Amino acid sequence: MKILSVNVGVSRAVDYTNAPSGTTGIDKRPVEGPVRVERPGPAGVGASGLSGDAVCDLRFHGGDDRAVYAFAREDLDGWEKELGRRLTHGSFGENLTTLGVGLRDALVGERWRLGREVVLEVTGGRLPCRTFGAWLGERRWLPRFTREASPGVMLRVIEPGELCAGDEIEVVHRPPHDVTVSRLFRALTVERESLPGVLVAAEWMEREQLEIARAYTAKHGE
């Protein structure tokens, strides 16, 4: 299990984002050499956990619970075949393109050591947005992406440091529950009735997704 590519983006003005600034950093490109990873600060204030990476809409992106986004090369390869187009590292706006890591089956709260210094913790999956759909430019992209339930993983920084392409990824901790990234994603999107069950992972969940699950449970019960 390893990092194939570390990807960062710059702020670009586009006509398809809802960001108040009219800009997006979704166009991530591979960088050479080590990249510093830090806790960026709370949601709404903190941006990306990677040095040099732009996050433009702090309402929905960035912050401590969404400091780093990882997507599997294996899933990019699958989408290449379905879409009939080349998808380079970073094409889905991911900071880390991984190889050999079962991202959809990662547990919420699972911790990884990357290289010698960095430890990251899984907080949930990506909820696809309008900007992502427009960036890919594929017909009915959001429901197609949702149907696969392989959204990649959002990560918080537990131990900061430097990482780079080629670094090994080691799972160093798994929490005592069975809520995977894929299960949480399905509950948040197409299986809302299962939201109460994911609250066993509340301690580790990304704040926005946790609030959705709690609000549903408060209204509909367990």
N, C-alpha and C positions, 0 to 999 in steps of 0.2 A: 504494500500500500504506500503510495507516495503522491507528492505534488508534481504534476506535469508542468504546470505553468502558474505563475503569479501575475495577475492582471490588474491594471489600474486604468482609470478613465479621467478625462478632463471635461470640464463644463462646456457644453455646446448648446447654442440656441437652436431650438426646433419648433415646429408648429403643431406638434402632436402631444405635448405634455400638459398636464394640469398644474404643474408646479407654478407657484406665483411668479417665479423668476423667468419662466419661459425657457428654462434650460434643463438639460439632463446630463448625467454622467454614465449612462448605460453602455456607452461604447467603450468597453474595456479592452486594453491591448496588453499583450505579454511584455514584461520588463525583464531585463537581465540583472543578475546580481541580487544581493540581499535587500529585503524590504522590511522596514521597521513596522511592528504591529503593537498597538497600544489600545487601552480602553479609551474610546472617544468621548465619553460623557453621556448623560441621560438622553432618552428619546426627546426629539424636538429641539435639542441643543447640540448634541454630539453628532458628528457626521460619520465618516468611514473609520474603521480601525487601522487601515493601511495608510502609511505615509505616502502622500502624493496622489491619493485617489479622491475624486470628486463625488460627493453626494449632494444633489441639488434640492430635493424636496424632503426636508427634514420632518414633515408631517408623517410620512409613511416609510421613510428609509433612514438607515443609519441609527446611531445611538448604541448604548452598551449591549442591548439584547440582539442587535442586528449589525454588529461591528464588522463581520466578515461573512461573505456569501460563497459557498462552495457548490460546484456542480460537477457531476461525473463525466469523464470522457466517454465512458461506455454509453451513457444516455445521449450525449451529443452525437455519437456515431449512429445510434438508432434513429435519431431525428434526421440525420443526413440522408439515410436511406428513404425515410418516409417523405421528406420534402424534396429530395432530389437536388440538393445543393450543398456546397461546402460550408461547414461550420467550424471556424477556427477557434482555438482556445480564447475564452472570453466572450464568445458570441452571444451567450445568454446573460451577459452582464455580471458574470461571476468573477470574484476575486481570485479564487483558487479553482483550477481545473485539476481534478483528482483522477487517480487510476487505482483500481483494485479495492476501493472503499465502497461498501454497500450502503449508499447514502439513504435510500428509501427505507431501509431496515434499521438505520441508526436509531437508538433510543433517545428521546428527549431527556437531556441531562447527561448524556454520554460525553466523556472527556477524551480528547486526543492530544497526544504530544506530537508536535511537528518540528522536525529537526532537533536541535539540542536544547532550545530555550523555550519555545512557545507552547502553551497549553490553551486549548480552546474547548468550549462547551456548547453542545448542540442545544438550541432553544426552540427549534421548529423548522418549518419549511417556508419557502417563498409563496406568498399569495400573489398571483399574477395581476398586473395592473394595465391600464390603458396604454401607458408608455411602452411597456414590454410588447404588447400586441402590435403597436404601430412600428416599433423598431424592427420586429421580425418581418412585418409586411405580408404575413400569410393569412389567407381567408379563414375566418372563424378560429383564429389562433388560440384565444383564451380558453374556450371550451375544449379544444383538442388537447392543450397542455394540461388542463384540469383532469381530463379523463384518464390520463396516464398515471396520475398520483405519484409522480417522481419529481418533486419540485425543487430538488437540491436542498441544502440545509443552511440555516442561519446560525451563526456562532457568536458567543460572547468570549471576551478575552479574560482568561483566568490568570495566566502568567505571560506578560509581554516579552518581546524580544524580536529577533530577526529570523526571517525564513526566506527560502528561495526555491526555485524550481529544482527538483531532484531530491528534496528533503523527504525522508521517510515519515510516514504517519503511523502512529501506534495508539491503539485504544488502551487507555490507562485506567478507565473507570466506567462502569455501567451501573445506573441507578436501579433500585429494587421495584421496578414496575415493567409493564409490557407495552407502553405507548410508544410506537415507532413514529418517525416523521411522516411516513405514508398514512398511517392510521389517523394521526392528528389532522393532516391535510384533508383527508376525505371527510372527517367530521366537520371541518370548517367550511367545506364547499358543497358536497353532494349528499352527505349522510348526517345532517344536522341533529337528528334524533340521538346520535351516539356521542354528542358533545359532553353530557354529564360524565361519561365513562373516562374521558381523557383527563379529568381533573385530578386523578391520582398522580399526575405529573405536574401539578400546578406549581410546585416549588421551583421547577426548572424552566417553565414555559416563557416565551416572549410575552411582554406585557399586553400588547394589543390582542393577541390571540387568546390569552388568558381571560381578558375582559369579555371577549365574545362568548367564551365557554361559560363563564360565570353568569352572564346576563341571560343566556338561553336557559341555563339550569334554574335560575331564580324564577323565570317566567313559567317554565314547563315542568319543573320538578325533575327528580332523578328517575 
